[in-house]
């Protein structure tokens, strides 16, 4: 996985939409945990999560990699 550039930008609808989605989660009206279908632990699992997103299995909605930054 060399020569990969990762870029980021606002979702469709811009900052206002992202703020509204965050507010829904903070107020408990939306549970983003329901979208997580695959969980990984540690920096060394990022590659596994990326390959999973590339393969796009039918049961995949959102993979999450939890990093321990201590």
KAKAUR-V903603 format. One record per pair of residues at least 12 apart in sequence whose C-alpha atoms are under 7 Angstrom apart, sorted by the first residue. I is the first residue (numbers start at 1). J is the second residue. Records with the same first field share a line. If there is no record, write none. Layout:
I = J  J
This chain:
35 = 61  62
36 = 61  62  63  64
37 = 60  61  62  63
38 = 62  63  64
39 = 63  64  65
40 = 64  65  66
41 = 65  66  67
42 = 65  66  67  68
43 = 67
46 = 65
49 = 63
